[in-house]
Amino acid sequence: MKRISDLKIERVTGGLIGTNCYIIEEDGEILTVDFVPELENLILKKGYDIKKILLTHIHFDHFEGLSSFQERYNFELFLSEKAMACINNPEYNLLYLAGGVSGVKEVDLKNAKSVGEGDSINFAGINIAVIESPGHSEDSLMFIVDEEKVVFSGDTLFYGSVGRTDFATGSFDDILKSIRKLFNRVGEDYIVYPGHGEATKVAFEKGHNPFLNRD
């Protein structure tokens, strides 16, 4: 089984509000966690062959410009069942807050697959486990690579913070439950790659995250 240490993990930050897109690469083929428009420049520069895109949730900044990208590239799209039902709904994907962003409303789901709790996605010989993590939004997912002790947390868990819960379907109680479920699932040495900002570790968040350590 491949280890991520044999691959490359690269972060591209872009879009309207500085969203993180993570790239896993093996022999020129890539999988990404979330999507930003700037990804295409890197693909063209390095000649990557994109195979899969995993969406942590469907707030527009995590798939900004994806439908336009779909016109030029063929890949599998993985997202939750709830996300598949709502991805083109501007009230759910928050596009209405951005005043309109080209290419967000018309995402094509013909190559999309729904994934949920307990599912696994394979890429380059590694297994990426899926856990549901409602709270920031009810469709939120986190992706875990146990072999390398890596978590892609989307907007559920950040360095020293947690995701907003004041949008549609958000819940502070649910986001805390989702984070506790993650902590029960992984060790303290797991690295957390969030949807915005810098990476962190489970141990640090357990001990220092003020949202998780309230009296």
C-alpha positions in Angstrom: 0.0 0.0 0.0 1.3 3.4 -0.9 2.1 5.9 1.8 1.4 9.6 1.4 5.1 10.2 2.3 5.8 8.6 -1.1 3.5 11.1 -2.8 3.3 14.8 -2.7 0.8 16.9 -0.8 0.6 20.5 -2.0 -1.7 23.4 -1.0 -3.1 25.9 -3.4 -4.9 28.8 -1.7 -7.2 31.0 -3.9 -10.6 32.0 -4.9 -12.6 35.0 -3.5 -11.9 34.4 0.2 -8.6 32.4 0.3 -9.8 28.8 0.4 -7.3 25.9 0.6 -7.2 23.2 -2.1 -5.0 20.2 -1.3 -3.4 18.2 -4.0 -2.2 14.6 -3.6 0.1 13.6 -6.6 1.4 10.3 -7.7 3.2 9.8 -11.1 1.6 12.9 -12.5 -1.9 12.0 -11.5 -3.7 14.1 -8.9 -6.5 14.0 -6.5 -7.7 17.2 -4.8 -9.6 18.0 -1.7 -11.8 20.9 -2.6 -11.2 23.2 -5.6 -10.1 26.7 -6.3 -9.8 28.3 -9.8 -6.0 28.7 -9.3 -5.6 24.9 -9.5 -5.8 25.0 -13.3 -2.7 27.1 -13.6 -0.8 24.5 -11.7 -2.2 21.7 -13.8 -1.1 23.5 -17.0 2.3 24.3 -15.5 3.1 20.8 -14.3 1.1 18.7 -16.7 -1.0 17.0 -14.1 -3.7 14.6 -15.0 -6.6 15.2 -12.6 -8.5 12.1 -11.6 -10.6 12.9 -8.6 -12.0 15.9 -6.7 -13.3 15.5 -3.2 -15.5 18.2 -1.7 -15.6 18.7 2.0 -18.8 20.7 1.6 -20.6 22.9 -0.9 -20.2 26.4 0.2 -19.3 28.1 -3.0 -15.7 29.0 -2.1 -14.8 25.3 -2.0 -15.8 24.7 -5.6 -15.6 28.2 -7.1 -15.5 27.9 -10.9 -15.8 24.1 -10.9 -18.4 23.9 -13.7 -16.2 25.9 -16.0 -13.3 23.6 -15.1 -15.5 20.6 -15.9 -15.8 21.8 -19.5 -12.0 21.2 -20.0 -11.2 18.3 -17.7 -12.7 14.8 -17.0 -12.6 13.6 -13.4 -14.7 12.0 -10.7 -16.4 14.2 -8.2 -17.0 13.0 -4.7 -19.4 14.7 -2.3 -22.0 13.8 0.2 -25.6 12.9 -0.7 -26.9 16.1 0.8 -24.4 18.0 -1.2 -25.4 16.4 -4.4 -29.0 17.5 -3.8 -28.1 21.2 -3.0 -24.9 22.1 -4.8 -26.7 24.3 -7.4 -28.9 25.9 -4.8 -27.6 29.5 -4.2 -29.4 29.7 -0.9 -27.5 26.7 0.4 -24.1 27.2 -1.4 -24.1 30.8 -0.2 -23.6 32.1 -3.7 -26.1 34.8 -2.9 -23.7 36.3 -0.5 -21.0 36.7 -3.2 -23.2 38.6 -5.6 -22.7 35.9 -8.2 -19.6 34.0 -9.1 -19.2 32.6 -12.7 -19.5 28.9 -13.0 -20.8 28.0 -9.6 -24.5 27.4 -10.3 -24.2 24.8 -13.1 -22.0 22.0 -11.6 -22.5 18.9 -13.7 -23.1 15.8 -11.6 -22.8 13.2 -14.3 -19.4 12.0 -13.0 -20.3 12.6 -9.4 -20.5 9.9 -6.6 -22.0 10.4 -3.2 -20.0 9.2 -0.2 -20.8 9.2 3.5 -19.9 7.8 6.9 -17.7 4.7 6.6 -17.0 4.9 2.9 -13.5 4.8 1.5 -12.0 6.4 -1.6 -9.0 4.9 -3.2 -6.3 6.9 -5.0 -2.8 5.7 -5.9 -3.0 2.7 -3.6 -4.1 4.6 -0.5 -7.4 4.6 1.2 -9.1 7.9 2.1 -11.7 7.3 4.8 -14.9 9.4 4.8 -16.6 10.7 8.0 -19.7 12.9 8.1 -19.2 16.1 10.1 -22.3 18.2 10.2 -22.1 21.5 12.1 -20.7 24.1 9.7 -23.2 22.7 7.2 -25.2 19.5 7.3 -23.4 18.2 4.2 -19.9 18.5 5.6 -17.4 15.7 5.3 -13.9 15.1 6.6 -11.4 12.9 4.8 -8.8 10.8 6.7 -5.7 9.0 5.5 -4.9 6.7 8.5 -1.6 5.4 7.0 -0.1 8.9 7.1 -2.1 10.3 10.0 -3.7 13.0 8.0 -7.1 14.7 8.2 -8.6 17.1 5.7 -11.1 18.8 7.9 -12.8 21.3 5.5 -14.4 24.1 7.5 -15.2 21.9 10.6 -11.9 22.4 12.5 -9.3 25.1 12.1 -6.1 26.0 13.8 -7.3 27.3 17.2 -10.9 27.6 16.0 -13.9 25.9 14.4 -16.1 26.6 11.4 -18.9 29.2 11.4 -22.3 27.8 12.4 -24.5 30.7 11.6 -25.2 29.7 8.0 -28.1 27.6 6.8 -28.1 24.1 8.4 -25.3 25.1 10.7 -25.2 24.1 14.4 -22.6 24.8 17.1 -23.7 21.7 19.0 -23.3 19.6 15.9 -19.9 20.9 15.0 -18.6 20.1 18.5 -20.1 16.6 18.2 -18.3 16.2 14.8 -15.0 17.3 16.2 -15.3 15.0 19.2 -16.1 12.1 16.9 -12.9 12.9 14.9 -10.9 13.0 18.1 -12.3 9.6 19.1 -11.4 8.3 15.7 -7.8 9.5 15.3 -4.7 9.9 17.4 -3.3 13.1 18.8 -0.4 13.0 16.3 -2.7 13.3 13.3 -2.1 16.4 11.2 -5.2 18.5 10.4 -5.3 20.3 7.0 -8.2 22.8 7.2 -10.2 24.6 4.5 -8.8 27.9 5.5 -5.6 28.9 7.3 -2.6 26.9 8.5 -2.4 23.2 9.4 -2.5 22.0 13.0 -2.4 18.8 15.0 -5.1 17.0 17.0 -3.0 17.2 20.2 -2.8 21.0 19.9 -6.5 21.5 19.3 -7.4 19.2 22.2 -5.3 21.3 24.6 -5.6 24.8 23.2 -8.6 25.3 21.0 -10.8 27.8 23.0 -14.0 26.6 21.4 -13.3 23.0 22.5 -12.2 23.8 26.0 -14.9 26.0 27.4 -15.9 25.6 31.1 
